[in-house]
Amino acid sequence: MSRAQPGRSDEVDPSNAATVAQLAALLRRCRLRAGNPGLREIERLGKRRGNALPRSTVARVLSGQRRPRRDLMLALLDVFGVPDTHIGSWASAWERVVAGHPDDIDVDSDSISEAADEYDIWRFPENEPVIITCGQIPDITSSHVSAADPRDPDYVELLKYADPDALVHLFGHIRALNPAHDVKYLTADDMQPADYSSHLVVVGGSDFNLLTRDMFSTLQLPVKMPLRSPEAEWLGFEVVDGDEIRRFAPILDDAYGSQILHEDVVLFFRGVNPVDRRRTITICAGLYARGTLAAAQCLTDPLVGPANQAYLRTKVGDNRHFGFIARAFVINGTVALPDLTIPGLCLYEWTRSE
């Protein structure tokens, strides 16, 4: 599996960009290759170079919701380390895509807002319950953290959840989009029979979340995910693609005396709930916790989320069963969300009619 190198922007070629969305996708690719700096860091680096890069403006430009001014685009390229020898092709792309349009108006902002309201994958039908379920960390009472023990006065129930970062993120996002819904979270061990008739959001891989393991078989997914254990000969996602078996694995090394995760592989799946076909089931999983967080955030993030959802709409159509496997870079412990519009980041995708 090829691996993109953060910090290298010279391979991003804007010569074929024809729309604002394509130009924004290329800018996001430059950002990723520069180490995926946050909006605050981009603003700070811009100031250091004498350029104003307001976070809110940069966010809309990188998401494709605002046409970039020429000077702002060049300032972003400077922050992202694009060589001066490549600036000419970017300037030509800007002339082709943006010149002649007003600089200070959003790109189809009304239609983008309406489309988001209508198509957001995390918006559920009214008055239908949603349950987010995670795996439970085994032997929680034997943990050295006293607050993980239910008998401790400082007991914190969330400490038993295997993927709390992804859980908290999805709970907040789904509640915000569905304020009138009954949204709750449970461990897979705490699920009751009636809970399975909800819209299910299953968080985490098959090592801790038994529901993930069961659904791979029940839903007849073309993906296998072995348990993560010291005895495992191999770790990753395995796909049966016709007569071919494809494997996608994370990338780690043993630098500094401990394992460092450089890339994780993430799975996102949406299908019909086999318990109640009126409802949906969604699986967000990585091989590691950083990957699970990336799977949860890749369709919610204000920068890459709109582009990823638009990409899925063009691929999925009216299918109710679809999924993808993508790679997510991990930089100094921070996960860079997969941008499905960037070639090479979406490793495998499938749809099936239901």
N, C-alpha and C positions, 0 to 999 in steps of 0.2 A: 504494500500500500504506500503510495507516494505521500510525502509529508511536506506541507507548505512551511516555509521558514519565516517566522515573525521577524519583522524588521526589514524585509526585502520588498520594495514596491516596484522594482523595475520591470517585473513581469506583467504588470497590469496595463493592458493596452486599451486606450479609450477610442481608438480609431473607428470602431464599428458602432459606437453609442449613437442611438437615434432618438431616444426619448429621455425625459428627465428621470424616469424610474431607472433606466439603464445606467445613466450617469451616476445616480445615487448609489446603485449597487457596486459600481467600480470604486467609488469613494469609500464605501464600507470595506471593500476588499483591501484598499490601501491602509485603512485604519487597522484592520486585522493584522496585516503584515508588519505594521509598526508596533505591534505588541498590544493592540486593542486598548488604547488609553481611554479613560473615562471622560465624560463631558467636562468635568471640572479641570482635569489635567489638560485637555485640549485648550480650554480657555486660558489656563495659566501659561502654557507653552506659547500660545499666540501672543499674549501680553509681553512675554520675554522677548519675542521677535518684533514687537512693535505693531502687532496686528490685533484688531478686535474680533474675537470669536465668541460671541455670547452663547451660552449653553442652549438656550431655548431655540435660537436660530439654527445653530449647528444641528440640533436634534431633528428639526423639520427638514433641513437640507439632506441629512444622511438617510432619513426615512423616505425621501422622495416626495414629500408633501410641500416642498417649497423650492422654487427655482433659485439656484445659487447665484449671487452676484459674482462677477468675474474675480474681483479682488478677494472675496471671501473664499472662493474655490482655490485660488492660488495660495492663500494663507493656510488652508487646510492641507494642501499638498506639501507645503513647506514643513508643517508640523509632522506630517506622516513620513517625511524623509524621502520624498520622490526626487530623484536626481534632476538637476537643472536641464540636462540634455533631453529630458522627456516632457518638459513643460510645454514645448511647442505643440505637441500632439494633444495635450489637454486643452490648450487655448483654442485649437482648431475645433475640438469637440464642443467646447462651450459656444463658440460662434455658430456651430451647426445646430445645436440643440436649444440654446437659450436665447441667443441674440435676437433682438426684435420683439421680445416679450417684455412686459413691465417687470422690473426687478423686485418690486416690493409687494407683489401679490402672491397668494398661495396658488399651488397647482391644483385646480379642480377641487378646492377644499370642501365645497358642499357635497360633491359626489363622493369624495373619499369618506366624509363623515357618514353619509347615508349608507354607503356600502358597508362600513364598519358596523353600523347599527344593525344592518340586515344580516350580514354574513359571519359575524364574529363567532368563531368556533366554540368559544366559552360561554355563549349566551344560550340559555335553555328555555324551552317552552314554559309559559306561565303556570304557576301553581303545581309544578312537578318537583319532587324532592331530589336533592343532589347529595351524595355521600362521597367524601374523599377518604380513601383507605390506604394506610401505610402498613408495612411490616412492623413487627415488634422486635426490639433487640433482645436476644435470648439472655436468660440468667440476669435479668435486670436487678434483682434484689441482691445479687452478689457483687454488684459494681462497687468500686472504691468511692464513687460519688454518693455521699450519704443521702442527698436529696432525691436520689433515684429509688430509695427504699420507701414504700408506702407507709411504713411505721414511723418514719422520721417526721418531726414537726415541720421541717422545711421541704416536704415531699413536693416534687414537681412532676406532674403526670406526663408532660411533653417529653421528658427525658427517656421514656420507653419507646418513643417512635423512632424508626430506623432512618427516616429521611426528613427531619424536621424543617430544614431549609426549604425544600421543595413544597412540603406540606403547608407551611405558613404562607409562602408566596401564593400558591394556588388558592388557598382559602380566602385570602384577602382579595385576590383578583376576581374570583368567581362571585364572592359576596357583593363586590362593587358593581359588577355587571348585572347581577340578578338580585337587587335589593329586597324584592318581595318573596324570594324563595326560602325554603327551609334548607339551608346548607349546613352540614355538620361533618365532622371528621371522626374516624374510628380506626383503631388497629384492626388488622384482618382477624385477629383472635377475638375481638369484641363484636364482630358483625353478628346480627341476629337474622333469622330467615327472612323477615319482612324487609330488611335493609337491602337485600339483593334486587328488589324491584325498583330501586331508585336509579337515577342516572349515576353510574359508578365512575369514579375517577381513581384509578389504581396507580399508586405511586411506588416506584422502586422495583428492583430486579427480583429474580426468582430465588435469590439466596435467603432473603429475609421475608419477602412477601409471598406467602403460599398461594394467595389469590392470583398473582401474576403467573406463577407456575401452572396453576390449573387452567387459566384462561388461554395460555399458549396452545394447549391441547383442545380445549372445548371449542374455541373459535377457529381451529384449524389454520392457525397462522403459518405462513411459509418460513417462519423464523424459529430457531432454537436458541436457547440461552442456558448454557450449563451452569451448575451451581458453582459459586466461588468458594473454593476450599483449598487447603494446602495440598491435598492429594490430586487436584485437578491437573490434567496434562495440558490443558489449553483453556484460555478464557476469552470470550468474545461472543459475537452473534454469528450463527451459522444459517445460511439461506439455501434452500433447495430451489434453484432457478432452472426449471426444465431438467435436463440431464446433468446440469452442472451444480456442484456444491461450492458456494462462496463463503469465505470466512472474513470477518472484520474484527480486528483485535485492538485493544488500547495499546498505547505506547508508554512504557515506563523505563526508567533506568535506576541504577543503584548508586547514584552520585551522593557524596557526602555521608556515606554510611547508612542511608535509608532509601526506600523506594520513593521516587519522585514521579508523579503522573504528569505526562506532557500532553497526551491526547486521550480522550475517552471516546467511546462509541455510544450513541444514544438512539433510543427507539421511541417513536411516537406512533400510537395506533388509535383509531376511532372506528367503532363498529356498533352493531346492534347488540343490546344486552340479551344474552341467551336466556335469561330468566324471565324477562319481560320485554318483548319485542317493541313495545311502545317507547322504551327508554334506550339510552346509549351506554356504551362502555368506552372509556378512554384509558390508555396505558401510557404512562411516562416513565421510562426506565433508562438507566445507564448501567455500565458495568461497575462504576463507582458512584459515590454520592454526588461528586461534582457533575458527572454526566446526567444523573437523574435531575439535578437542578436545571441543567441546560435544556433537557427535554421539556421540563415544566415551563421554562421561561421563553423558549424560542418562538412561541406564538403570542406571547403577551408583552414582550419588550417593546417600548415605544419606538425604537430605531429599526430593529430587524423584524419585529412582529408583523406590521402591516405588509411588508414585502413578502414574508413567508406565507401569510394567509392568502395573499393574492396569488402567489405561486401555486399553492395547494388548490385554490378554486379552479385554476386553469387545468390542472392535472386530474382532479377528482370528478368534476362535473356533478352529476346527481348520485354518484355512488355513495352508499352509506357505510361501506367497509373500505378503509384505506389506511395506509401507514407508510412510514419511511424510516430508514436508518441513516444517520448522519454522523459526522465527526465533529468533536468540539475540542478546541485547543484549551489547555490549562496553563496559564501564565502566572507564576508566582502565587499559586493557590486560587487565582481568580479564573473562572471559566468564561471563555469567549463563546457566545452563543452561535450555533451554526446558522449561516445565512444560506438558505437553499438556492438562492439565485446565483451563488458563486460556484462555478464549475469545480467539481472535485469534493465539495463538502457534503453533498447528498450522495450517499454511497449506494443506496438501493431504495426503490419505492414500488408500491404495488396498489392496485385497486381491485375490487371484486363487487359485482352486483349482488344485492340481497333481495 
